[in-house]
Amino acid sequence: MIVVRDLAQLEPAKRAVAIGVFDGVHRGHHAVIGAAVASERRSTVLTFEPHPRIVLGYGVQLLAPVERRIELIAACGVDEVLVVEFTSSLSRLTPAEFAQAVLEPVGAETIHVGADFRFGHGRGGDVGVLRSLGYPVSAVPVVPGVSSSEIRASISEGDVGRAAAMLGRPFEVAGEVVVGDRRGGTLGFPTANLAVDPTLLVPSYGIYAGSALGTRVAMSVGINPHYGGTERRIEAHLIDFDQDIYGEHLRIDVWQRLRGERAFESERALIEQIERDVSDARAAVRPA
């Protein structure tokens, strides 16, 4: 698969173009991208970076960084990904101007979008506008109940199982492994402390089961109230794992929320609860 960030890098071709931000590359996105892949033309995904909502001044926490988004799109079997820089000037283009500036140079012969797709200044363009501009458009039906917004809401509530059902895979938490308080090791449960990009969404405070590097994980998201913490920490205990991964990028598949975080009456009580958490993480089942 080819990844480009400049229209000039695309060689002339007849293309089936799937357009969207595709944050998270969820089941609905798979349907749109799959329609382009099924075409007899060269399948090209046109996506945007940064997220348009960020450029327009709206807050949004991302489900995946652009690098991971590209990996997930590649897994759909596309030929090319064009990452278009979304700027304030691009946001001011009318639908017709956007088509002239982007779609024509790409060589879009067919366009594949979700039925609720909007583009151009003030979200003034839709499937009907694309057709009026002369483009054959495949409007892929929205997958009921599946959207990036709903996935964000579920993760923010700690319902990672529901999020996985919409994504078609477990939600992921990823970041660089950094030095923490080293308290987990003294308790008998060493942890990998993740520095997660602040633009990325993280589940609500609590204890979660998941997997990483081929082993089960018990992960804590929160402020560590037993020790009077005030700063959010993401600490993952990789079960039966003893390799040094400081400085490495770690991606955790989050399978299940085990419990909320809380303080304990003693350190012994804390250790006993961690033992139960590890046992529950061992028994956790990956979301289908």
PASEBA-1860 file (N, C-alpha, C; in nm, 3 decimals):
! residues 288
1> MIVVRDLA> 0.084/-0.120/0.000/0.000/0.000/0.000/0.087/0.125/0.000 ~ 0.044/0.225/-0.075/0.116/0.351/-0.087/0.050/0.455/0.003 ~ 0.129/0.531/0.077/0.079/0.641/0.159/0.145/0.770/0.112 ~ 0.065/0.869/0.078/0.119/0.998/0.033/0.048/1.110/0.108 ~ 0.115/1.223/0.115/0.059/1.341/0.182/0.055/1.462/0.088 ~ 0.076/1.435/-0.039/0.076/1.542/-0.139/0.009/1.489/-0.264 ~ -0.087/1.563/-0.316/-0.157/1.521/-0.437/-0.061/1.494/-0.552 ~ 0.047/1.572/-0.556/0.143/1.558/-0.666/0.214/1.423/-0.664
9> QLEPAKRA> 0.208/1.354/-0.551/0.276/1.226/-0.540/0.194/1.110/-0.598 ~ 0.069/1.138/-0.631/-0.017/1.034/-0.688/0.002/1.029/-0.839 ~ 0.028/0.911/-0.890/0.038/0.896/-1.035/-0.102/0.894/-1.096 ~ -0.116/0.937/-1.220/-0.249/0.938/-1.283/-0.310/0.798/-1.283 ~ -0.437/0.790/-1.248/-0.507/0.661/-1.246/-0.656/0.686/-1.233 ~ -0.733/0.585/-1.270/-0.878/0.587/-1.247/-0.903/0.532/-1.108 ~ -0.958/0.614/-1.021/-0.964/0.578/-0.880/-1.107/0.567/-0.826 ~ -1.123/0.473/-0.736/-1.241/0.465/-0.651/-1.198/0.521/-0.516
17> VAIGVFDG> -1.255/0.635/-0.478/-1.206/0.710/-0.362/-1.306/0.702/-0.247 ~ -1.258/0.654/-0.134/-1.337/0.658/-0.010/-1.292/0.778/0.070 ~ -1.388/0.863/0.109/-1.353/0.989/0.176/-1.406/0.988/0.318 ~ -1.323/1.033/0.412/-1.367/1.048/0.550/-1.249/1.067/0.643 ~ -1.278/1.112/0.764/-1.172/1.118/0.864/-1.135/0.976/0.908 ~ -1.237/0.892/0.925/-1.217/0.752/0.962/-1.146/0.736/1.096 ~ -1.175/0.823/1.192/-1.114/0.811/1.324/-1.161/0.682/1.390 ~ -1.066/0.596/1.424/-1.100/0.467/1.484/-1.116/0.355/1.384
25> VHRGHHAV> -1.145/0.388/1.258/-1.168/0.288/1.154/-1.262/0.179/1.207 ~ -1.384/0.223/1.241/-1.482/0.132/1.299/-1.560/0.056/1.191 ~ -1.661/-0.019/1.232/-1.734/-0.106/1.139/-1.801/-0.027/1.027 ~ -1.851/0.092/1.058/-1.909/0.174/0.953/-1.806/0.219/0.852 ~ -1.687/0.256/0.901/-1.578/0.295/0.812/-1.535/0.177/0.724 ~ -1.532/0.058/0.782/-1.496/-0.060/0.704/-1.591/-0.078/0.586 ~ -1.718/-0.049/0.607/-1.816/-0.065/0.499/-1.787/0.033/0.386 ~ -1.754/0.158/0.420/-1.724/0.259/0.319/-1.596/0.223/0.243
33> IGAAVASE> -1.491/0.191/0.318/-1.363/0.157/0.255/-1.376/0.030/0.172 ~ -1.451/-0.066/0.224/-1.471/-0.191/0.151/-1.539/-0.172/0.017 ~ -1.629/-0.072/0.010/-1.697/-0.044/-0.117/-1.597/0.003/-0.221 ~ -1.499/0.084/-0.179/-1.396/0.129/-0.273/-1.305/0.013/-0.313 ~ -1.270/-0.071/-0.218/-1.182/-0.184/-0.246/-1.248/-0.280/-0.345 ~ -1.381/-0.294/-0.335/-1.453/-0.386/-0.423/-1.464/-0.335/-0.566 ~ -1.435/-0.207/-0.587/-1.440/-0.150/-0.721/-1.328/-0.206/-0.809 ~ -1.348/-0.198/-0.939/-1.244/-0.244/-1.031/-1.134/-0.139/-1.049
41> RRSTVLTF> -1.156/-0.020/-0.993/-1.057/0.087/-1.005/-0.957/0.079/-0.890 ~ -0.855/0.164/-0.898/-0.758/0.170/-0.790/-0.825/0.227/-0.666 ~ -0.818/0.155/-0.556/-0.886/0.198/-0.433/-0.798/0.294/-0.356 ~ -0.853/0.411/-0.329/-0.778/0.517/-0.261/-0.862/0.571/-0.146 ~ -0.804/0.576/-0.027/-0.871/0.637/0.088/-0.817/0.778/0.104 ~ -0.907/0.874/0.105/-0.872/1.014/0.128/-0.915/1.049/0.269 ~ -0.817/1.076/0.355/-0.845/1.110/0.493/-0.777/1.241/0.529 ~ -0.806/1.291/0.647/-0.760/1.424/0.685/-0.683/1.421/0.816
49> EPHPRIVL> -0.584/1.510/0.823/-0.503/1.526/0.944/-0.457/1.672/0.950 ~ -0.478/1.741/1.059/-0.545/1.696/1.183/-0.696/1.679/1.164 ~ -0.760/1.630/1.268/-0.905/1.612/1.265/-0.970/1.748/1.240 ~ -1.065/1.756/1.144/-1.129/1.884/1.114/-1.188/1.955/1.236 ~ -1.242/1.882/1.331/-1.300/1.946/1.449/-1.196/2.023/1.529 ~ -1.074/1.973/1.531/-0.967/2.042/1.603/-0.935/2.174/1.535 ~ -0.923/2.172/1.402/-0.893/2.294/1.327/-1.005/2.396/1.341 ~ -1.128/2.348/1.349/-1.243/2.438/1.360/-1.268/2.486/1.502
57> GYGVQLLA> -1.184/2.443/1.595/-1.193/2.494/1.731/-1.282/2.415/1.824 ~ -1.321/2.295/1.784/-1.404/2.210/1.870/-1.315/2.104/1.936 ~ -1.346/2.075/2.059/-1.268/1.974/2.129/-1.305/1.834/2.082 ~ -1.206/1.751/2.060/-1.230/1.611/2.027/-1.108/1.531/2.068 ~ -1.131/1.421/2.136/-1.022/1.329/2.169/-1.027/1.214/2.070 ~ -0.914/1.183/2.012/-0.907/1.089/1.902/-0.907/0.944/1.951 ~ -0.964/0.858/1.869/-0.964/0.715/1.898/-0.832/0.650/1.860 ~ -0.761/0.711/1.767/-0.632/0.657/1.723/-0.551/0.768/1.659
65> PVERRIEL> -0.419/0.767/1.676/-0.335/0.865/1.606/-0.333/0.832/1.457 ~ -0.291/0.928/1.377/-0.298/0.909/1.232/-0.215/0.789/1.187 ~ -0.101/0.763/1.251/-0.018/0.650/1.212/-0.092/0.517/1.229 ~ -0.163/0.505/1.341/-0.240/0.382/1.365/-0.360/0.377/1.272 ~ -0.422/0.491/1.246/-0.534/0.496/1.153/-0.492/0.442/1.016 ~ -0.375/0.483/0.970/-0.325/0.436/0.840/-0.303/0.285/0.842 ~ -0.249/0.232/0.952/-0.231/0.087/0.963/-0.364/0.013/0.953 ~ -0.464/0.065/1.021/-0.595/0.000/1.021/-0.660/0.009/0.883
73> IAACGVDE> -0.641/0.121/0.815/-0.693/0.135/0.678/-0.622/0.038/0.586 ~ -0.491/0.025/0.601/-0.413/-0.067/0.517/-0.465/-0.209/0.530 ~ -0.507/-0.247/0.652/-0.558/-0.382/0.676/-0.687/-0.410/0.600 ~ -0.752/-0.304/0.550/-0.875/-0.321/0.472/-0.845/-0.359/0.327 ~ -0.718/-0.355/0.288/-0.681/-0.397/0.154/-0.680/-0.290/0.048 ~ -0.670/-0.163/0.088/-0.671/-0.054/-0.010/-0.536/-0.044/-0.080 ~ -0.538/0.021/-0.196/-0.415/0.040/-0.273/-0.336/0.161/-0.225 ~ -0.408/0.268/-0.187/-0.342/0.395/-0.154/-0.415/0.465/-0.040
81> VLVVEFTS> -0.341/0.543/0.034/-0.399/0.637/0.130/-0.341/0.775/0.102 ~ -0.429/0.871/0.085/-0.388/1.011/0.069/-0.429/1.085/0.196 ~ -0.330/1.133/0.271/-0.356/1.210/0.392/-0.350/1.358/0.355 ~ -0.466/1.422/0.359/-0.477/1.563/0.322/-0.466/1.648/0.448 ~ -0.377/1.746/0.446/-0.367/1.837/0.560/-0.493/1.923/0.566 ~ -0.564/1.913/0.678/-0.686/1.993/0.693/-0.648/2.126/0.758 ~ -0.671/2.232/0.685/-0.635/2.367/0.730/-0.760/2.454/0.735 ~ -0.747/2.571/0.797/-0.860/2.664/0.801/-0.897/2.709/0.661
89> SLSRLTPA> -0.797/2.724/0.572/-0.828/2.764/0.435/-0.904/2.655/0.361 ~ -0.868/2.529/0.386/-0.942/2.419/0.324/-1.086/2.415/0.374 ~ -1.104/2.447/0.503/-1.239/2.444/0.560/-1.330/2.550/0.500 ~ -1.270/2.653/0.441/-1.351/2.763/0.384/-1.390/2.738/0.238 ~ -1.339/2.632/0.178/-1.374/2.602/0.040/-1.520/2.558/0.030 ~ -1.588/2.607/-0.072/-1.724/2.557/-0.099/-1.713/2.413/-0.147 ~ -1.822/2.338/-0.146/-1.817/2.202/-0.198/-1.761/2.195/-0.341 ~ -1.800/2.287/-0.427/-1.751/2.287/-0.565/-1.601/2.317/-0.569
97> EFAQAVLE> -1.555/2.409/-0.485/-1.413/2.441/-0.479/-1.332/2.325/-0.425 ~ -1.387/2.255/-0.325/-1.319/2.138/-0.270/-1.304/2.030/-0.377 ~ -1.411/2.008/-0.453/-1.406/1.907/-0.558/-1.300/1.943/-0.662 ~ -1.294/2.070/-0.696/-1.197/2.114/-0.797/-1.054/2.104/-0.745 ~ -1.034/2.137/-0.617/-0.900/2.140/-0.560/-0.847/2.002/-0.522 ~ -0.938/1.911/-0.486/-0.894/1.782/-0.433/-0.940/1.664/-0.518 ~ -1.068/1.655/-0.543/-1.122/1.536/-0.609/-1.077/1.524/-0.754 ~ -1.076/1.634/-0.825/-1.033/1.629/-0.965/-0.887/1.588/-0.978
105> PVGAETIH> -0.794/1.650/-0.902/-0.653/1.607/-0.913/-0.630/1.462/-0.872 ~ -0.711/1.412/-0.779/-0.696/1.272/-0.738/-0.733/1.177/-0.851 ~ -0.823/1.220/-0.938/-0.873/1.133/-1.043/-0.986/1.045/-0.996 ~ -1.072/1.102/-0.911/-1.183/1.026/-0.855/-1.287/0.999/-0.963 ~ -1.302/0.872/-1.002/-1.405/0.834/-1.098/-1.531/0.788/-1.027 ~ -1.512/0.727/-0.913/-1.626/0.695/-0.827/-1.588/0.737/-0.686 ~ -1.690/0.776/-0.609/-1.667/0.821/-0.472/-1.753/0.737/-0.378 ~ -1.693/0.697/-0.268/-1.762/0.613/-0.170/-1.759/0.684/-0.035
113> VGADFRFG> -1.876/0.710/0.020/-1.888/0.782/0.147/-2.003/0.723/0.226 ~ -2.005/0.755/0.355/-2.120/0.720/0.434/-2.240/0.803/0.392 ~ -2.360/0.749/0.412/-2.481/0.818/0.368/-2.498/0.954/0.435 ~ -2.436/0.972/0.552/-2.447/1.099/0.625/-2.326/1.190/0.602 ~ -2.248/1.164/0.500/-2.125/1.240/0.472/-2.157/1.387/0.443 ~ -2.074/1.476/0.498/-2.084/1.619/0.472/-1.944/1.674/0.445 ~ -1.936/1.776/0.358/-1.806/1.835/0.326/-1.826/1.978/0.281 ~ -1.714/2.050/0.272/-1.718/2.188/0.226/-1.754/2.285/0.337
121> HGRGGDVG> -1.744/2.413/0.309/-1.768/2.518/0.408/-1.906/2.503/0.471 ~ -1.907/2.507/0.605/-2.033/2.495/0.677/-2.101/2.361/0.657 ~ -2.022/2.258/0.619/-2.077/2.124/0.592/-2.190/2.133/0.489 ~ -2.169/2.222/0.390/-2.275/2.246/0.292/-2.289/2.141/0.184 ~ -2.191/2.053/0.170/-2.198/1.951/0.067/-2.240/1.816/0.122 ~ -2.312/1.739/0.041/-2.353/1.605/0.080/-2.351/1.516/-0.043 ~ -2.410/1.399/-0.033/-2.410/1.305/-0.145/-2.477/1.366/-0.267 ~ -2.588/1.437/-0.245/-2.657/1.500/-0.357/-2.572/1.603/-0.428
129> VLRSLGYP> -2.496/1.680/-0.351/-2.409/1.781/-0.410/-2.298/1.714/-0.492 ~ -2.240/1.607/-0.440/-2.138/1.536/-0.515/-2.193/1.488/-0.650 ~ -2.314/1.436/-0.647/-2.374/1.388/-0.771/-2.402/1.503/-0.866 ~ -2.444/1.617/-0.812/-2.472/1.733/-0.897/-2.344/1.786/-0.962 ~ -2.228/1.757/-0.899/-2.100/1.799/-0.955/-2.047/1.699/-1.057 ~ -2.123/1.594/-1.080/-2.088/1.499/-1.185/-2.017/1.374/-1.140 ~ -2.011/1.348/-1.009/-1.941/1.231/-0.960/-2.037/1.116/-0.932 ~ -2.009/0.996/-0.986/-2.086/0.879/-0.944/-2.054/0.850/-0.797
137> VSAVPVVP> -2.156/0.845/-0.715/-2.134/0.831/-0.571/-2.203/0.707/-0.518 ~ -2.130/0.630/-0.440/-2.187/0.520/-0.366/-2.206/0.567/-0.222 ~ -2.332/0.584/-0.182/-2.363/0.626/-0.045/-2.385/0.501/0.039 ~ -2.287/0.465/0.116/-2.292/0.342/0.193/-2.382/0.364/0.316 ~ -2.481/0.279/0.337/-2.570/0.297/0.452/-2.493/0.299/0.584 ~ -2.538/0.385/0.673/-2.478/0.392/0.806/-2.506/0.263/0.881 ~ -2.406/0.209/0.949/-2.427/0.091/1.033/-2.502/0.137/1.158 ~ -2.622/0.085/1.183/-2.703/0.134/1.295/-2.628/0.131/1.428
145> GVSSSEIR> -2.632/0.243/1.497/-2.573/0.252/1.630/-2.423/0.263/1.634 ~ -2.358/0.271/1.520/-2.212/0.277/1.516/-2.166/0.414/1.468 ~ -2.090/0.482/1.550/-2.031/0.610/1.511/-1.912/0.637/1.601 ~ -1.822/0.723/1.555/-1.707/0.759/1.637/-1.753/0.827/1.766 ~ -1.859/0.908/1.756/-1.910/0.977/1.875/-1.962/0.878/1.978 ~ -2.034/0.775/1.933/-2.086/0.675/2.027/-1.972/0.594/2.088 ~ -1.870/0.567/2.009/-1.755/0.493/2.063/-1.686/0.577/2.170 ~ -1.668/0.706/2.143/-1.605/0.793/2.243/-1.688/0.796/2.371
153> ASISEGDV> -1.819/0.804/2.357/-1.906/0.808/2.475/-1.892/0.680/2.557 ~ -1.888/0.566/2.488/-1.877/0.438/2.558/-1.744/0.427/2.632 ~ -1.636/0.467/2.568/-1.505/0.459/2.631/-1.496/0.554/2.750 ~ -1.555/0.672/2.735/-1.554/0.770/2.844/-1.630/0.719/2.965 ~ -1.724/0.626/2.942/-1.801/0.566/3.051/-1.738/0.435/3.100 ~ -1.629/0.394/3.037/-1.563/0.269/3.075/-1.623/0.146/3.011 ~ -1.721/0.163/2.921/-1.786/0.049/2.857/-1.706/0.008/2.734 ~ -1.590/-0.053/2.758/-1.501/-0.089/2.649/-1.556/-0.207/2.568
161> GRAAAMLG> -1.644/-0.285/2.627/-1.705/-0.395/2.553/-1.797/-0.343/2.443 ~ -1.878/-0.243/2.477/-1.966/-0.183/2.376/-1.883/-0.114/2.268 ~ -1.776/-0.047/2.308/-1.689/0.018/2.211/-1.629/-0.085/2.116 ~ -1.587/-0.199/2.168/-1.528/-0.303/2.085/-1.629/-0.356/1.983 ~ -1.756/-0.368/2.024/-1.859/-0.415/1.932/-1.875/-0.319/1.815 ~ -1.861/-0.189/1.840/-1.872/-0.091/1.732/-1.746/-0.083/1.648 ~ -1.631/-0.097/1.713/-1.504/-0.091/1.641/-1.480/-0.216/1.557 ~ -1.530/-0.328/1.605/-1.498/-0.455/1.540/-1.369/-0.515/1.591
169> RPFEVAGE> -1.318/-0.460/1.701/-1.193/-0.506/1.764/-1.184/-0.434/1.898 ~ -1.096/-0.478/1.988/-1.083/-0.407/2.115/-1.029/-0.265/2.098 ~ -1.074/-0.175/2.183/-1.017/-0.040/2.188/-0.872/-0.051/2.234 ~ -0.789/0.042/2.190/-0.646/0.038/2.221/-0.603/0.162/2.299 ~ -0.515/0.140/2.394/-0.446/0.248/2.464/-0.298/0.231/2.435 ~ -0.233/0.337/2.389/-0.093/0.323/2.348/-0.013/0.445/2.388 ~ 0.114/0.423/2.413/0.204/0.533/2.447/0.343/0.481/2.476 ~ 0.432/0.574/2.508/0.569/0.537/2.541/0.576/0.492/2.687
177> VVVGDRRG> 0.653/0.387/2.711/0.674/0.339/2.848/0.777/0.428/2.915 ~ 0.736/0.493/3.024/0.823/0.588/3.094/0.841/0.544/3.239 ~ 0.938/0.603/3.304/0.964/0.572/3.445/0.855/0.634/3.531 ~ 0.798/0.555/3.621/0.696/0.604/3.713/0.748/0.608/3.855 ~ 0.660/0.584/3.950/0.700/0.586/4.091/0.771/0.458/4.134 ~ 0.767/0.357/4.048/0.827/0.225/4.078/0.762/0.160/4.200 ~ 0.640/0.202/4.231/0.573/0.147/4.349/0.521/0.006/4.322 ~ 0.480/-0.019/4.196/0.424/-0.151/4.164/0.522/-0.263/4.191
185> GTLGFPTA> 0.650/-0.239/4.160/0.750/-0.343/4.183/0.765/-0.376/4.329 ~ 0.756/-0.275/4.416/0.769/-0.301/4.559/0.650/-0.380/4.612 ~ 0.536/-0.371/4.543/0.417/-0.447/4.584/0.414/-0.586/4.522 ~ 0.510/-0.612/4.433/0.513/-0.742/4.368/0.446/-0.746/4.233 ~ 0.405/-0.630/4.184/0.335/-0.622/4.055/0.393/-0.506/3.974 ~ 0.509/-0.524/3.914/0.570/-0.415/3.838/0.480/-0.370/3.723 ~ 0.483/-0.241/3.697/0.395/-0.186/3.593/0.475/-0.109/3.488 ~ 0.419/-0.109/3.368/0.468/-0.022/3.261/0.381/0.103/3.264
193> NLAVDPTL> 0.445/0.218/3.286/0.372/0.344/3.293/0.371/0.409/3.155 ~ 0.251/0.436/3.106/0.238/0.486/2.969/0.221/0.638/2.967 ~ 0.299/0.703/2.882/0.280/0.844/2.852/0.197/0.851/2.724 ~ 0.069/0.879/2.739/-0.024/0.879/2.625/-0.041/1.021/2.574 ~ -0.037/1.037/2.443/-0.059/1.167/2.381/-0.190/1.226/2.433 ~ -0.189/1.350/2.481/-0.311/1.409/2.540/-0.426/1.427/2.440 ~ -0.398/1.416/2.310/-0.508/1.427/2.212/-0.585/1.296/2.199 ~ -0.534/1.187/2.260/-0.597/1.056/2.246/-0.690/1.026/2.362
201> LVPSYGIY> -0.798/0.959/2.330/-0.897/0.922/2.432/-0.847/0.804/2.515 ~ -0.873/0.811/2.644/-0.838/0.705/2.739/-0.965/0.668/2.816 ~ -0.985/0.542/2.850/-1.105/0.504/2.925/-1.115/0.576/3.059 ~ -1.236/0.579/3.113/-1.260/0.640/3.243/-1.180/0.569/3.351 ~ -1.162/0.636/3.464/-1.082/0.581/3.572/-1.135/0.443/3.613 ~ -1.041/0.353/3.633/-1.078/0.219/3.675/-0.968/0.119/3.645 ~ -0.999/-0.008/3.670/-0.906/-0.118/3.646/-0.961/-0.200/3.531 ~ -0.873/-0.231/3.435/-0.915/-0.298/3.311/-0.830/-0.421/3.285
209> AGSALGTR> -0.891/-0.517/3.216/-0.819/-0.634/3.167/-0.797/-0.619/3.018 ~ -0.683/-0.672/2.972/-0.656/-0.665/2.829/-0.536/-0.750/2.794 ~ -0.469/-0.711/2.684/-0.352/-0.787/2.641/-0.253/-0.695/2.571 ~ -0.127/-0.736/2.575/-0.020/-0.664/2.505/0.101/-0.755/2.497 ~ 0.173/-0.747/2.388/0.297/-0.823/2.370/0.278/-0.971/2.398 ~ 0.160/-1.021/2.360/0.134/-1.164/2.372/0.102/-1.214/2.511 ~ 0.075/-1.123/2.605/0.040/-1.166/2.740/-0.076/-1.086/2.793 ~ -0.138/-1.133/2.899/-0.250/-1.064/2.960/-0.201/-0.942/3.038
217> VAMSVGIN> -0.292/-0.846/3.051/-0.258/-0.720/3.117/-0.368/-0.683/3.216 ~ -0.328/-0.634/3.332/-0.419/-0.567/3.425/-0.375/-0.420/3.427 ~ -0.463/-0.332/3.384/-0.427/-0.191/3.365/-0.508/-0.101/3.455 ~ -0.439/-0.006/3.517/-0.504/0.094/3.602/-0.503/0.229/3.530 ~ -0.618/0.293/3.526/-0.630/0.430/3.476/-0.686/0.513/3.590 ~ -0.610/0.613/3.635/-0.661/0.694/3.745/-0.552/0.769/3.817 ~ -0.586/0.816/3.936/-0.495/0.903/4.012/-0.428/0.831/4.128 ~ -0.451/0.700/4.137/-0.389/0.623/4.246/-0.430/0.678/4.383
225> PHYGGTER> -0.560/0.675/4.413/-0.610/0.741/4.536/-0.556/0.681/4.665 ~ -0.515/0.555/4.662/-0.465/0.494/4.785/-0.341/0.568/4.835 ~ -0.263/0.625/4.742/-0.142/0.698/4.779/-0.160/0.849/4.766 ~ -0.284/0.893/4.759/-0.311/1.037/4.756/-0.271/1.104/4.627 ~ -0.275/1.031/4.516/-0.235/1.088/4.388/-0.334/1.191/4.337 ~ -0.287/1.279/4.254/-0.373/1.382/4.194/-0.358/1.387/4.042 ~ -0.256/1.323/3.989/-0.228/1.326/3.845/-0.266/1.192/3.783 ~ -0.334/1.199/3.666/-0.375/1.074/3.602/-0.254/0.991/3.561
233> RIEAHLID> -0.260/0.864/3.593/-0.156/0.770/3.553/-0.223/0.653/3.479 ~ -0.149/0.599/3.384/-0.192/0.478/3.313/-0.083/0.375/3.337 ~ -0.113/0.276/3.420/-0.013/0.178/3.464/-0.061/0.039/3.427 ~ 0.023/-0.034/3.355/-0.015/-0.166/3.306/0.077/-0.273/3.363 ~ 0.018/-0.370/3.431/0.096/-0.486/3.477/0.083/-0.595/3.373 ~ 0.194/-0.626/3.306/0.197/-0.733/3.206/0.225/-0.864/3.279 ~ 0.126/-0.950/3.281/0.131/-1.072/3.361/0.231/-1.172/3.303 ~ 0.314/-1.228/3.390/0.416/-1.326/3.349/0.509/-1.269/3.242
241> FDQDIYGE> 0.550/-1.145/3.260/0.634/-1.077/3.163/0.746/-1.007/3.239 ~ 0.871/-1.026/3.197/0.981/-0.968/3.273/1.084/-0.898/3.186 ~ 1.045/-0.854/3.065/1.140/-0.785/2.978/1.143/-0.635/3.009 ~ 1.257/-0.574/2.980/1.274/-0.429/2.997/1.219/-0.359/2.873 ~ 1.113/-0.282/2.889/1.052/-0.214/2.773/1.048/-0.062/2.793 ~ 1.130/-0.011/2.884/1.137/0.134/2.903/1.177/0.201/2.771 ~ 1.106/0.309/2.738/1.135/0.383/2.617/1.068/0.328/2.493 ~ 1.005/0.212/2.504/0.939/0.152/2.387/0.794/0.198/2.378
249> HLRIDVWQ> 0.739/0.185/2.257/0.597/0.216/2.235/0.517/0.090/2.265 ~ 0.420/0.103/2.353/0.339/-0.012/2.395/0.193/0.013/2.360 ~ 0.132/-0.084/2.295/-0.010/-0.076/2.263/-0.085/-0.187/2.335 ~ -0.188/-0.147/2.409/-0.266/-0.241/2.490/-0.406/-0.253/2.433 ~ -0.449/-0.376/2.406/-0.589/-0.402/2.371/-0.668/-0.409/2.501 ~ -0.768/-0.324/2.513/-0.847/-0.317/2.637/-0.973/-0.401/2.619 ~ -0.984/-0.507/2.699/-1.092/-0.604/2.681/-1.214/-0.579/2.770 ~ -1.188/-0.543/2.896/-1.298/-0.544/2.994/-1.265/-0.453/3.111
257> RLRGERAF> -1.366/-0.381/3.161/-1.350/-0.304/3.285/-1.377/-0.397/3.402 ~ -1.282/-0.405/3.494/-1.295/-0.495/3.607/-1.362/-0.429/3.727 ~ -1.324/-0.304/3.754/-1.380/-0.234/3.870/-1.340/-0.087/3.866 ~ -1.394/-0.009/3.957/-1.353/0.129/3.973/-1.229/0.138/4.061 ~ -1.163/0.252/4.059/-1.046/0.268/4.146/-1.092/0.320/4.283 ~ -1.015/0.287/4.386/-1.049/0.332/4.521/-0.927/0.320/4.611 ~ -0.935/0.385/4.725/-0.832/0.371/4.827/-0.865/0.250/4.915 ~ -0.764/0.196/4.983/-0.782/0.078/5.067/-0.738/0.108/5.210
265> ESERALIE> -0.788/0.026/5.303/-0.761/0.052/5.444/-0.617/0.020/5.482 ~ -0.550/-0.059/5.398/-0.411/-0.094/5.427/-0.342/-0.137/5.297 ~ -0.211/-0.141/5.302/-0.137/-0.186/5.185/-0.161/-0.335/5.161 ~ -0.180/-0.411/5.268/-0.210/-0.553/5.253/-0.341/-0.572/5.178 ~ -0.441/-0.489/5.210/-0.571/-0.498/5.140/-0.556/-0.461/4.993 ~ -0.469/-0.363/4.966/-0.443/-0.324/4.828/-0.380/-0.440/4.751 ~ -0.281/-0.504/4.810/-0.213/-0.615/4.743/-0.311/-0.729/4.716 ~ -0.396/-0.759/4.814/-0.495/-0.866/4.795/-0.590/-0.833/4.681
273> QIERDVSD> -0.628/-0.705/4.668/-0.716/-0.666/4.559/-0.643/-0.676/4.424 ~ -0.517/-0.637/4.421/-0.440/-0.649/4.296/-0.430/-0.795/4.256 ~ -0.411/-0.883/4.353/-0.407/-1.027/4.323/-0.537/-1.072/4.258 ~ -0.651/-1.021/4.309/-0.780/-1.056/4.248/-0.791/-0.997/4.108 ~ -0.741/-0.873/4.091/-0.745/-0.810/3.960/-0.665/-0.891/3.857 ~ -0.548/-0.938/3.899/-0.464/-1.016/3.808/-0.534/-1.147/3.772 ~ -0.596/-1.210/3.872/-0.669/-1.333/3.845/-0.784/-1.308/3.748 ~ -0.855/-1.196/3.768/-0.966/-1.163/3.678/-0.915/-1.131/3.538
281> ARAAVRPA> -0.798/-1.067/3.530/-0.741/-1.037/3.399/-0.702/-1.166/3.325 ~ -0.651/-1.262/3.400/-0.619/-1.391/3.338/-0.743/-1.458/3.280 ~ -0.855/-1.439/3.347/-0.979/-1.507/3.307/-1.060/-1.429/3.204 ~ -1.021/-1.304/3.179/-1.098/-1.218/3.089/-1.099/-1.276/2.946 ~ -1.206/-1.247/2.875/-1.224/-1.298/2.738/-1.218/-1.180/2.642 ~ -1.144/-1.196/2.537/-1.133/-1.090/2.434/-1.270/-1.066/2.371 ~ -1.311/-0.940/2.356/-1.441/-0.912/2.293/-1.445/-0.969/2.152 ~ -1.558/-1.025/2.116/-1.571/-1.085/1.983/-1.569/-0.977/1.876
END
